[in-house]
Amino acid sequence: MGGKYRITGDKYPRMRPPRRRGRLVVVVVACGAVLGVGGWGTLQLIDVFTGGGGTASTAGSKAGCTTKAAKASPAAVASPAVLPAPAQITVNVFNATTRGGLAKTTADELKRRGFKIGQVGNASNEYDKKVPGAGVLLGPAASLNTSLPVLATQLTTAERRTDAARKGPAIDLIIGNAFTALTAQPEATRALTALTAPHPAATATTKKHC
C-alpha cells in the first residue's frame, strides 16, 4: 500500500486466528462432569455392597433384630400365694427314733408356734427306726403346695412326701434319727413370711431392637 498507509520497517503485525478459549472451557467442564458422575456411581456401588455405608458388622446388626429381655418393673409383682395359716393346719407328731419323749416335746413347741396338734406317739412300723434324716413330712396330695410348705418352715431339713390314698387334711411329722430340734423360731418366722410375701413376676416381656 502506498501513501500514508504504507508500512515501513522490518517489523509488522502478524495476523493470527483468534484463540478458541470458549471451546477449551467447555471441554474442561465436560471432563469434570464425567469424573463427578463416575465417582458418584462408585460410591453408590460401595453403599449397596456395604449395607448403607457402615462396616460389615454394623450392617449385619441393622439387618437382624436383637431380642433383649426387659427388666421387670418393681410394680410388676405376682399375687402372694394363698396358704393356710399355722392355726389351720393339724399336725400329727410321731417319733421314729429310739429316743423317748421327742414326739411330745416337738408337739408342744409346734403348738406354741400356732399349729394345731393331732395325734402324738411312736411312728408306725413302716417308719419306725427307718428315717435316717431329720424327719419326714407326710400329707395328702392336696397338701403339696399348701400346708406342707408351711410346716416345712418349722423343720427345713425334713423330707416332704404325699400319699394320694391318704384321707383328711392332717399332716404327719415323723421325727428321724438326725433330728435335734425344730428350726429356730426367728428363722422359721422369716421363712414363713417369705413364703407368703408377694414376689416379682416370673415372666418379663421382651423387646426387639432392629
Secondary structure as UniProt FT lines:
FT   HELIX           3..5
FT   HELIX           21..50
FT   HELIX           56..63
FT   STRAND          66..69
FT   TURN            74..75
FT   STRAND          77..78
FT   HELIX           86..88
FT   STRAND          90..95
FT   TURN            100..101
FT   HELIX           102..112
FT   TURN            113..114
FT   STRAND          116..122
FT   TURN            125..129
FT   STRAND          135..140
FT   HELIX           141..143
FT   TURN            144..146
FT   HELIX           147..152
FT   TURN            153..154
FT   TURN            156..157
FT   STRAND          159..163
FT   TURN            164..165
FT   STRAND          171..175
FT   TURN            177..178
FT   HELIX           185..196
FT   STRAND          199..200
FT   STRAND          206..209
//
